[in-house]
């Protein structure tokens, strides 16, 4: 994984998708990181709601 993608992944897990294993890269996180790296808009509200449901 590229260093920039690793940085975004850490930020994502620590702020929105918290879990006990930060190194676990699930498909949803891969899609979010892909969108961020492409510069496309992301739905922060949807991410927060998704993390609350867990």
Helices and strands as residue ranges (DSSP letters): H 3-15, H 27-38, H 44-53
